[in-house]
Amino acid sequence: MIPTDEKIYVENGMVKYGGSFVSALGHALMHADPINAQKIKDAWPKYWEESLEIGKKLREGENKEVEEGTK
């Protein structure tokens, strides 16, 4: 089973920075149950890994903005 935070990172990376096809996968992932989310991960592992890294970087950037805003 895919951890929830990983799924969210991948969704965000796909939707925000993927081309039209990868962005559509991200939207499908948002609505996917665990079984279908795993199917997306298994069918497009390269897109998954790339989007996971992008999603993590997006999250890190959000955290930095919050930290800087409280200083």
C-alpha positions as CSV (number, residue, x, y, z in Angstrom):
1,M,0.0,0.0,0.0
2,I,1.3,3.5,-0.9
3,P,1.7,5.8,2.0
4,T,-0.7,8.8,1.9
5,D,2.1,11.4,2.0
6,E,3.9,9.8,-0.9
7,K,0.6,9.7,-2.9
8,I,0.1,13.4,-2.2
9,Y,3.6,14.3,-3.2
10,V,3.3,12.4,-6.5
11,E,-0.2,14.0,-7.2
12,N,1.2,17.5,-6.7
13,G,4.3,16.9,-8.8
14,M,2.3,15.3,-11.6
15,V,-0.4,18.0,-11.8
16,K,1.8,21.0,-11.3
17,Y,4.8,20.1,-13.5
18,G,3.8,17.2,-15.7
19,G,2.9,17.5,-19.3
20,S,-0.7,17.0,-20.3
21,F,-0.5,13.2,-20.0
22,V,1.3,13.1,-16.7
23,S,-0.9,15.9,-15.3
24,A,-3.9,13.7,-16.3
25,L,-2.4,10.8,-14.4
26,G,-2.0,13.1,-11.4
27,H,-5.7,14.0,-11.5
28,A,-6.6,10.3,-11.9
29,L,-4.4,9.5,-8.9
30,M,-6.3,12.0,-6.8
31,H,-9.5,9.9,-7.3
32,A,-7.8,6.5,-7.2
33,D,-8.4,4.0,-4.5
34,P,-5.3,2.2,-3.2
35,I,-5.5,-0.6,-5.8
36,N,-5.7,1.8,-8.7
37,A,-3.0,4.1,-7.3
38,Q,-0.7,1.1,-7.2
39,K,-1.6,0.3,-10.8
40,I,-0.6,3.8,-11.8
41,K,2.7,3.5,-9.9
42,D,3.5,0.1,-11.4
43,A,2.6,1.2,-15.0
44,W,4.6,4.4,-15.0
45,P,7.4,4.1,-12.4
46,K,9.6,6.7,-14.1
47,Y,6.8,9.3,-13.9
48,W,6.1,8.3,-10.4
49,E,9.7,8.7,-9.1
50,E,10.2,12.0,-10.9
51,S,6.9,13.4,-9.6
52,L,7.7,12.1,-6.1
53,E,10.9,14.1,-6.0
54,I,9.2,17.2,-7.4
55,G,6.4,16.9,-4.9
56,K,8.9,16.6,-2.0
57,K,10.7,19.7,-3.2
58,L,7.4,21.6,-3.5
59,R,6.6,20.6,0.1
60,E,10.1,21.7,1.3
61,G,9.5,25.1,-0.4
62,E,6.2,25.5,1.3
63,N,7.8,24.7,4.7
64,K,10.5,27.3,4.1
65,E,7.9,29.9,3.2
66,V,6.0,29.3,6.4
67,E,9.2,29.4,8.5
68,E,10.4,32.6,6.8
69,G,7.0,34.2,7.4
70,T,7.2,33.6,11.1
71,K,10.5,35.3,11.5
